[in-house]
Amino acid sequence: MLQNKKIIVGVTGGIAAYKTAYIVRELVKKGAEVKVLMTEKAKEFITPLTLATLSKNPVCVDFFDPTNGAWNSHVSLGLWADAFLIAPATANTLAKMANGVADNLLLTTYLSAKCPIFVAPAMDLDMFKHSATQHNLGLLRKNNCHIIEPTSGELASGLDGKGRMEEPSKIVEFLENTLNKQPLKGKKILITAGPTYEKIDPVRFIGNYSSGKMGFAIAEKCAEAGAKVILVTGPVSLKIQNPNIQRIDIESAKEMNEVSCKIFAECDGAILSAAVADFSPKIFENEKIKKKGEMTLELQQTPDIAENLGKSKNEKQFLVGFALETNDEENNAQQKLKRKNFDFIVLNSMREENTCFGVDTNKINIIHKNGEIKNFTLKTKTEVAQDIVDEIVSLQQK
């Protein structure tokens, strides 16, 4: 299952580095092409010659070879790889990764990589339990790193507890299962995200507080699951990471409707997470409106994107919507589910703290058209996105 996969193995300065030799050997045996990156400290625990021999490739430590000036490009390495495994990952390297420090080749390659990142921590139990380390691991999870949890057992310090790097065979198995887990492979999915801006005059607009974080997280998770994603987004400052995501930037509800209706016919489904403005000014003023006391702004309804897609949806397509409510949440969401012809709807409540606009967490309920309701706890938006994708996968398997 790893045949012809291009895998970078990063080695940092911990006693568990000796296990990396077994990881590299196993990956090569399974048909992967392996390149090893080492930190200077890692060389004190295992020699580059050992890992070069096992990987059948030169080991990279520095940005260039001082003997001949040959350049090791972190950008090229990051683009080359199908996966990047860091094992062992020390507390020091975890902290640098979490905070974007780029003071060696391994870290700059991590920041340049477009592929899935796998991290196998290894350290003493108190270092692993420390709040700083756990905070850094949380940041890495939020950045879509796959954390291969350490096990409990006897440690190099002589103590016994959690912090021991997972066994090489288990690490390789984790990579195999994750890299080949693409339940949406071959699917094409439309995702809408962010707010829309409805212009009043050249300098003013009607909008909302949506940051686009939820929609972008869903797009990333769908792409990780193998889908080809078309992300239609309103004005946001976010960036996409996965090359399987095609981004289309729009501004108004009318533009989002036109693009979405055009694209949806060629898609297997759509997830409508954008916070589309319900109204737009009836008249757009070409010049800035001057302050002249009170002003009445006449509004008109914007196109109903969900309704339009719901009407055109065929039996092979799925349609997922969002409902943001302030009162009578569940009843309002169920009515919207039926009106728009959704397969399921994701319900958010403005009454829940640390959810919805501008924050990195969310708490959702998922209501299916068959009446089934699933309630979820407060999670990061990345974790919520995974829950939504899992529901879509289940839907496809029925």
HUBELCOR-V19177 format. One record per residue. SS is DSSP state (hx for helix, st for strand, lp for the rest). PSI is psi in whole degrees, -180 to 180 (NA if undefined). Layout:
ss: <SS & SS>
psi: <PSI & PSI>
This chain:
ss: <lp & lp & lp & lp & lp & st & st & st & st & st & st & lp & lp & lp & lp & lp & hx & hx & hx & hx & hx & hx & hx & hx & hx & hx & hx & hx & hx & lp & lp & lp & st & st & st & st & st & st & lp & lp & hx & hx & hx & hx & lp & lp & lp & hx & hx & hx & hx & hx & hx & hx & hx & lp & lp & lp & lp & st & lp & lp & lp & st & lp & lp & lp & lp & lp & lp & st & lp & lp & hx & hx & hx & hx & hx & hx & hx & lp & lp & st & st & st & st & st & st & st & lp & hx & hx & hx & hx & hx & hx & hx & hx & lp & lp & lp & lp & lp & lp & hx & hx & hx & hx & hx & hx & hx & hx & lp & lp & lp & st & st & st & st & st & st & lp & lp & lp & hx & hx & hx & hx & hx & lp & hx & hx & hx & hx & hx & hx & hx & hx & hx & hx & hx & hx & lp & lp & lp & st & st & lp & lp & lp & st & st & st & st & lp & lp & lp & lp & lp & st & st & st & st & st & lp & lp & lp & hx & hx & hx & hx & hx & hx & hx & hx & hx & hx & hx & hx & lp & lp & lp & lp & lp & lp & lp & lp & st & st & st & st & st & st & lp & st & lp & lp & st & st & st & st & lp & lp & st & st & st & lp & lp & lp & lp & lp & lp & hx & hx & hx & hx & hx & hx & hx & hx & hx & hx & hx & hx & lp & lp & lp & st & st & st & st & st & st & lp & lp & lp & lp & lp & lp & lp & lp & lp & lp & lp & st & st & st & st & st & lp & lp & lp & hx & hx & hx & hx & hx & hx & hx & hx & hx & hx & hx & hx & lp & lp & lp & lp & st & st & st & st & lp & lp & st & lp & lp & lp & st & st & st & lp & lp & lp & lp & lp & lp & lp & lp & lp & lp & lp & lp & lp & lp & lp & lp & lp & st & st & st & lp & lp & lp & hx & hx & hx & hx & hx & hx & hx & hx & lp & lp & lp & lp & lp & st & st & st & st & st & st & st & st & lp & lp & lp & hx & hx & hx & hx & hx & hx & hx & hx & hx & hx & hx & hx & lp & lp & lp & st & st & st & st & st & st & lp & lp & lp & lp & lp & lp & lp & lp & lp & lp & lp & st & st & lp & lp & st & st & st & st & lp & lp & lp & lp & st & st & st & lp & lp & lp & st & st & hx & hx & hx & hx & hx & hx & hx & hx & hx & hx & hx & hx & hx & hx & hx & hx & hx & lp>
psi: <-14 & 9 & 127 & 8 & 139 & 116 & 128 & 132 & 118 & 133 & 126 & 175 & 76 & 159 & -27 & -3 & -26 & -28 & -22 & -30 & -41 & -37 & -48 & -45 & -43 & -41 & -42 & -41 & -31 & 5 & 7 & 151 & 122 & 133 & 135 & 132 & 135 & 148 & 165 & -42 & -32 & -31 & -18 & -13 & -29 & 142 & 147 & -34 & -42 & -49 & -31 & -41 & -45 & -37 & -18 & 25 & 149 & 145 & 137 & 129 & -47 & 169 & -26 & 159 & 114 & -17 & -30 & -2 & 7 & 132 & 131 & 101 & 116 & -31 & -47 & -42 & -44 & -35 & -29 & -38 & 144 & -19 & 150 & 113 & 128 & 110 & 116 & 156 & 112 & 167 & -38 & -47 & -39 & -44 & -42 & -42 & -45 & -27 & 11 & 24 & 134 & 70 & 14 & 173 & -39 & -46 & -39 & -34 & -40 & -44 & -20 & -16 & 140 & -5 & 171 & 140 & 131 & 133 & 124 & 93 & 149 & 120 & 177 & 158 & -40 & -34 & -41 & -39 & -19 & 141 & -32 & -44 & -43 & -36 & -44 & -40 & -38 & -42 & -40 & -39 & -41 & -31 & 20 & 23 & 141 & 115 & 120 & 101 & 137 & 162 & 174 & 146 & -170 & 132 & 166 & -27 & -14 & -12 & 169 & 125 & -171 & 133 & -10 & 127 & 139 & 152 & 146 & -44 & -37 & -37 & -46 & -39 & -40 & -44 & -46 & -49 & -40 & -45 & -27 & 5 & 86 & 72 & -15 & 15 & 134 & -8 & 147 & 122 & 131 & 131 & 131 & 146 & 162 & -175 & 175 & 150 & 125 & 111 & 136 & -48 & -174 & -15 & -2 & 154 & 164 & 129 & -162 & -177 & 9 & 134 & -15 & -2 & -40 & -47 & -39 & -38 & -40 & -42 & -44 & -43 & -37 & -41 & -40 & -34 & 5 & -3 & 152 & 120 & 134 & 112 & 112 & 112 & 143 & -174 & 108 & 164 & 5 & 157 & 153 & 154 & -35 & 129 & -13 & 7 & 121 & 121 & 133 & 117 & 131 & 176 & -49 & 167 & -37 & -45 & -44 & -39 & -46 & -46 & -45 & -44 & -36 & -40 & -34 & -34 & -29 & 8 & 158 & -16 & 176 & 147 & 114 & 85 & -2 & 147 & 82 & 133 & 136 & -22 & 151 & 155 & 138 & -33 & 130 & 124 & 126 & -23 & 153 & 130 & 126 & 152 & 118 & 47 & -149 & 151 & 138 & 128 & 115 & 129 & 156 & 156 & 142 & 164 & 141 & 95 & -45 & -43 & -42 & -43 & -36 & -36 & -33 & -9 & 133 & 177 & -18 & -11 & 153 & 155 & 123 & 131 & 172 & 147 & 123 & 113 & 157 & -16 & 157 & 47 & -54 & -42 & -44 & -40 & -41 & -38 & -42 & -39 & -46 & -43 & -38 & -3 & 41 & 153 & -38 & 161 & 141 & 117 & 126 & 149 & 131 & -13 & -11 & 133 & 150 & 37 & 172 & -127 & 133 & -13 & 171 & 4 & 164 & 156 & 118 & 161 & 141 & 125 & 120 & 159 & -18 & 4 & -10 & 135 & 130 & 127 & 133 & 154 & 172 & 127 & 171 & 156 & -28 & -43 & -39 & -42 & -41 & -40 & -41 & -43 & -39 & -38 & -39 & -42 & -45 & -39 & -41 & -25 & -8 & NA>
